[in-house]
């Protein structure tokens, strides 16, 4: 995907939360969360301008220590009530609607919660429920949707409606008592909401949050609904390192030149073949809802806990996305990247990346999405292993000690420092997993398993899964043609087939065999595993 192959420079746009355009899902237990444009909440802390470089009189950079942070913060902050970010009072994205098949239930994990997502054809709405049958906890995501539009557990056939009520127990007598009406037979339903063609859910099944969407909604991103001005493509990938490190990585523009060298097109400078250079980024505002930072005229914005966007394009500009007349008059090529970062479990997260551009849109129309996903996945894989190991090292020393452990003297690290500062001040230094996890990380698996693409992307991507099946069929066809050509050339009599025709069949067999071998390697590297060796890149 071209958007990810461009150097870090990307134009900002703004969230419009006043007049959201969305489809609402009426679920049984539904809360909703909305962000104001400046993300204000009661008892909001205010901060002065902040960068990661604190200079002394000799202009030498010094490490930003906790004492330095306290001096930068406003003195009034000490007298304000300390706010704490509630990880379970937020909206979390589950999947884009384009990747959800209405014919079957889907199993997803978010915030350590196992969910089953399915289409209720009776009410024509997506439902999000606990992925456990009330009978004996079999995963409902492994079940089916029956002919009456109910979610059926494949273990014993219990059937549930979109409200979580049990509608049928095959083993129960048909006459009274109707045991399926018991509250114990019900499955918990989470509030859910469709916005920007993305399914979101609220991680609380308390009936108090049934209609939370009426007071709080997920952050609305107008660009995601613009189908005329920009061409777009979307990637979803499960990643075997934590949510915190995913956001850090996306907020770190200076790593691109080195971690993705040879993949992304980046200009070189004298004395550094990778093209690294000083970056001036400053943190302007930080509160419980996230933060805003500036890089020149460009704006980075993090809306807690999942949304991040910043400058990743070429010839970035500063104008309001809603000012279309001004935008249309500007001939600058524009590229936007919107990241949705989802905490799944300790050491695991999910990335939803949408890329937009207002030039060469014909490529997105001519080529299928899987063609762009190949480049996206290669970029993700190129630093996946080192980030996985980095997370384990920090876990050994304690996430709360990040500022003491890591030396971040340059302004290029301002976004990362800002995120860690937000996480420590409001989020408890790490995701709150409740009582489901201790926070310990799993041992590092084999490299091929860690960088696996099939189970983390291919099988869940409609475009890549179709390409994977089609290319495998093509490989088999070429093998059959190769074997058949050799067989015909060997069995045909000289009087029936000329020498030239016989050699042609042998050549065809050899060509098809070589093509099938090449295709086999292409399928494996594109949809299963593609290693990346930094030493030789």
N, C-alpha and C positions, 0 to 999 in steps of 0.2 A: 504494500500500500504506500502510495507516494507520500501521503501526509506524514507518515512516520519516518520517511527517508530524508526529510528535510531538516536542516539545522534548527536549533531551538530559537524560535522567534515567532510568536503567534498572537494574532489580534484578539483583543478581548471582546466579549459581548456581555449583555446584562440579562439577569433573570427578571422576568415580569411576573410578579406574584399577584397582581391585582385582578387581572382578568384571565385566569387559566382556562386553557382549552383541554378538556379531558373527558374521558368516559368513566363513569363511576360504577363500581361493583358493589352491590348491596350484599355484604356478607353478614353472618350472624353476630360476629363479635368484632366490631370494627372501630379502630381509632384513626385519627388523622393528624398530620403535623404540617404546619406551614411556616415558611421562613419569610420574614419581612425583608425588604430590600437591603436594609442595613443590619439585619439579624439581631435586633435588640430584644432583650429580655429584662425583667426586673433585676435590680442589683447588678447591673452590667459593670464589669471592670473596664477602665479606660487606660490606654497606654499611649505613651509618647512615641515618636518616630524611633524605629529600632532597626539596626543592621547588625550583622554578625561581626563587623570590624569595629573594634574600639581602639582608637589610635592614641598613642602618647605624644609627647611633644616632639619626638624624633620621627613621627609618622611610621613607627614600627607596629605591626599588628600584634594584638595580644589576645590570648584565649578568653572567650566569653565565659566567665565563671558564674555560679549562682549569685554571688554578691553583686556582680555587674548587672545581672538581670533586675535585682531588687532596686538598684539605683536608677535604672532606666524607667521602671514602673512609676506611675504617679503616686505621690505620698498618700493621697486620699484613699488609695487602694487598701491600706492597712485597716482603715476604719469601716470598710464595706464588708458585708456578709459574704463569706466564702461560698461560691457557687460550685455545684458538682454536676457534671454532665451525666444524665440518666440514659444509659445505653439501651434501656428497654422502653423508652418513651420517644422513639424515633421511627420514621419510615425507612424501610430497607428495600432496595430493588431486588427482585427475584430473577426475572429474565425478561428480555424483549419478547413481545407477543409473536414476532416472526419466528421464534425458535420454540414455540409451544405448539404441540400437536393436539388438536381438540379431540382426536379419536382415542387418546389414551391418557392415563394419569402420569404425572412426572414427579419424581422424588428429588428434592433439593434440600440442602442444609444451609441455614443462615443463622448467625449468632449462636451456633451450637444446637439449634432447634431443627429437628427432622420434620420436613414439611412434605405434604402431598398436594400438588397443584393439578386441578382438573377442571374441565369445562362442563358446567351445568347447563345442558341444552334445554331444560325445562324453563329456566329463567334467563338463558343466554348470558351467563356471567361466569367469570373465572372464580373458582373457590380455592381457598388456602386452608388446609386443615392439618391436624397432627397426623404424622405418618405412622399411625399405630392403630390397629383395629381394637375396639373395646373388648373383644372376646378374649384373645390371648396375645395381643400386641404384634401380630403379623403386620409387616409394612403394607399399607394400602397402596403405595406407589407401584407395587408389583401386581396389583389387581387389574380390573378392567371396568369399563363403563358399559352397563347392560343396556338392553333394548328399551328400557323405560327411562334411561338417562340417570340412573343411580350409580354411585360408586360401589363396586362390589369387591369385597375381600376375596382373593383367590384361594385362601386357605380353607375356609368353611362356607363361603358364599354369603356371609352377612352383607346386607345392602344399606347404604346410607344416602340421605338426601344432602343437598347443598347447605342446609342449616345444621348438619351434623347429627340429625335424628336418625336412629336406626329404623328402617322401614320394613325389613324382612329378615327373619332368622329361619332358614330352612329346617333346622332341627327342632324347632318349637312346634307344639301342636297348634292346629289352625283355630281351635276353639279357645275360649278364655281359660286362664289369664293370658293377656297379650304381653309377654315378657319383653318384647322388643320396644315397648313404650317406656320402659324404665330409664331414668336419667343415667343409670350406670351403663346403658347400652349406647349412649351418645358419644360422638367424637368431637373434641374441641375444635372450634372454628376461629381462625384469626381474621381480623379486619383486613381487607385488601382493597386495592385502588389501582385503576389504570390511568396513567398519565404519560404523555409523550410516547404512547404505544409501548410502555414498559409496565409490567405488573409489580406493584409494591405491596408490602405487608407490614402490619404493626405487630410487634412480638408480645402481645398481651391478649389473652382470651377472656379477660374479665368483661362481663356484660356492660360495665360502665363505658367501655370504649367501642361499643357497637357502632355508634354513629360518629366516631372521632373525625371522619372525613369532613363533617360539617363545620368543624372549627379549625382543623389543622390538615394541611395537605403536603405532599412531598414538594421539594423545590421544582418549580415549573421552568422549563428551559425552552423558550420560543423557537430557537434554532432547530430543535429536534423535530418540530412540526412543520418546518419550512420545506416544502417539496418542490418549490419552483426556483428559488434563487441559488440553491446549492445541491450538488450531488453528494450522496453520502453512502458509507458502508459501515457495518457494525461487526465487531468481533466480541465473542464471549469466551473466556478461558479460565479454567480453574488452575490456581498456581500454588505449588507446595512451599510457600513461605508465608509469613504472617501479614495481616492487613496493614500493620504499622510500616513494615518494610516495603510493601507495595506503594503506599502513598509517598514515603520518603524517596523511593526510586523515581517516581513520576515527577516529583518536585525538584529533582536534582538535574538541572540542564547540563552541568559541566561533565557528567559521567558519559554522556552520549558519544563524545569524541573518542573515548577510550574503550569502554565496554562494548560498543557497537561498531568498532572500527572495521572497515571492509564491508559493512552491510548498509549503513546509511551514508548518503552523499554529503560529505562535510568538507568545506574548504580547508586548505592547509596554510600554515603561517611559517615564517622563517624560524628555524630552531625547534620546531615541534611538528612532526609529520602528521600527528592526529589533529592538529589545529586547535589545541586548547588555548584559551585566552581568559583574561580577567572579566568577571561579570559583576555588575553593580545592581544588587537587588536589595530593597529595603522593605521592612515590615512596617506597615502604616497603622494597622488596627488589628487587635486581637481580643476576642471575647469568647463567651461560652459557645457561641454558634459557629465559630471558625475564625478565619482571619483574611485580610486583604493585604497584598504586597504589590510593590511597583518595581518594574524593570524598565527603566526609561519611561516611555509613555504607555507602556503596556501594563496590564493589570492581571495579577494572579488572584484567584479566589478559591478558598477552601470553605465549603459549607458542610459542617459536621453532621453526620459522620462519614458520608459517602461521596459527595460531589467535589470534584476538583477540575478546574480548567485554567489554562495559562497560555503564554505565548510560545507556540511551536511551529509557526509558519514562516513565510518569507515576506519581507517588506511589511512588517506589521503596522497597524494603523490604530488610531484612537478615535473612534466614533461610536455612537450608540447604534446597536443592532437594529433598533426600531426605526431609525432614520433612514429609510430605504432610498429616498430620493438622493440623499448625499452619498449613500453607499453605491448606488448604481452609477453615479457620475464618476466614481473612482475606478480607474482601469487596473488597479493593483490586484495581482493574483492573491487570493486569500485562502488560507487553510485553517481549519478549526479542529481541535481535538477535545472531546468531552469525555472525562473518565468517571466511571462509577465504580467505587472500590468497596467490596462487600466482605466483612469478616465472616468466615465460615466456621472455623475452629482454630485452636492454637496451632500455629504453623501452617495454616491453610487459608486462602482467600479466593475471591473471584473478581475478575476484571471484566467490566463491560466498557468497551471503547468504541466510540462513534467518531468517524472522521468525515469532515465536510470540506468541500472546496468549490470555488466558483469558476474553475477553469478545467479544461479537458474532461468535462463531465461525460463525454461520449465513452470514455474508458469504463466507467461504472455501468453504463448501459450495454456496452458491447461484451465485456468480459463478466463471467459469473463471480460472485463474492469470494469463492474459494481461492481464486487466483491471487487476490489481495491478502487473504488470510495466510498464505504461505510466507509472505514477507513479514507480516505481523508476528507470526509464531517464531520465525527465526530471530527477530529482534528480542522477543521475550526470552527465548532460550539462551541467547548469548550472554546474559548476565544472571540467569536463574540459579545456576549452581553456586556462584559466589555469594549471592544474596541469601541463599539457604544456609550456607555455612556462617555467614555474618550474623544471622539471627541466632544461631546456636551459641556463638561466642558472646553475644550480648546477654543471652539468657543466663549463661554461667555467671556473669558479673552483676546481673540485675538491671532490668530496664529503667528503674528509678535512678540509676547512677549514670545514665547516658551522658549527661553534661560533663561529668567528671572524667569519664572514660574517653570520650571522643574529643579530639582537638579540631575545632572548626574556626580558624582565624580569618577566613576570607568572606567577602560579601556574597560570593557565589553560593554559600551554604545557608543563606538567610531563610529560605523557604523551609529547609529541613529543620533548622533551629526553631523556626516559628511553629512548625507542626509538633515537634517534641515539647516545646514550651506549652502549647495548648494541651497536649496529651497529659503532661505532668500536672499542670495547674487545675485542669477541669476533669480529665478522664481517668485519673488514678494511675497514670504512667503506662497503662495497657488496657486492652479491652476487658470489660467486666463479663466474665463467662458465667457468673452466678455460681451455682453448685454443680454444674455439669462437668467442669474440667478443673484440674488443679493448675493448669497453665503449663505443665511440662510438655516438652516437645518430643516427638517420636524420633528414634535413631535415624540417621541419614541412610536412605536406601542406596542401592546401586545406581550409578549415574544414568543408565538407560531407563531405569524405572522412574527416577526423579524427573527426567526430561521427557517423559512419555507424553505424546500428543493425542493419542487415540482416545484414552479415557477422560482426558482433561478438556478436549475440544472436539475432535472429529465426530465422535458418536453423538454429541449434543448439538452439533451445527448442521442444519438442514442442507446447506450448500455443500459443505465438505463431505458429509456422509453420502450424498448422492454421487459426488465426484469419486469418492473412494470405491463405491460399489461399481460404478460404470467403468472405471479404469481397471478394476480387477477382472471384470467380464471381458474387457478388451485384451487383457493379458492372456486369458484362457483361449480366446478366439485365435490370437496369433500363435499360440502353442499348438493348437489343433491344426491350423493351416500348415505350420512347419512340419508336423508329423505326417499329415496327409500328403503333402508334396513329396516328401521322401518316399513314402509308401507307393505312391503312383509311379514315380520315376523308377523305382526298383522293380515293380511288378509288370509294368508295360513291356510288351515285346518290341523288338527293334523294328519289326514290320509295321507296327501300329504307331509308334512314336519316333520321331526323328531325333538325332543326337542333339540338335540345337534346342528342341523342345525339352529334352531330358535335362540338359544343362540349365535351362531356364527354371525348371521346377526345383532343381537343387539350389540354385541361387536364391529363389524365392523362399525356400525352406530355411536357408542360412540367414537371410535378411529378417524373416519373421522371428526366428529364434533369438537373434541378437536384439531385436526390438523388444521382445518380451522380457529379456533379461534386463535391459535398460529400464523398461517400464516398471519392473518389479522393484528395482532399487529406488526409482523415483517415488513410487508409492510409499515405500518404507520410510524414506527420508522426509517426505512431505506430510505424511499422516500418522507416522508412528514415532520415529526418533531421528533427530538430526543433531549430532554433537557439534560443539564449537570449541576449538582449541585456540586460546588467545595467544599462545606462544608463536604461532605461525600465521597470524593474521596481520 
